[in-house]
Amino acid sequence: MDVALLIGALILGFVMARLNVLPTTWSKGVRVIGLLSLLVLLFAMGLSLGTNSDLMTALPTLGFKALILSVGTVFGSVFLVWLVTLVRRPAK
């Protein structure tokens, strides 16, 4: 149910933006609200992770694996963006 609600909210926001339901003067306010919401979400996640005693005890063993996973994710994302831009680039 939670995932369906999140996806529904995302789709609703996308459709409203594409149909220009909101006035264009609200665009700056929407950006600020989005940024503030993201900051609150990241703060709450940090609190949740910081108070999780199981995670804190397992962190030394998980640290290297997490580093490898995150570096691989970043390099993979950069590679795929490079590949897509290379394929979609118009010929000169």
Summary of the structure (lengths in Angstrom):
residues: 92
radius of gyration: 19.6
end to end distance: 49.4
largest distance: 57.5
contacts: 157
relative contact order: 0.04
helix: 87%
strand: 0%
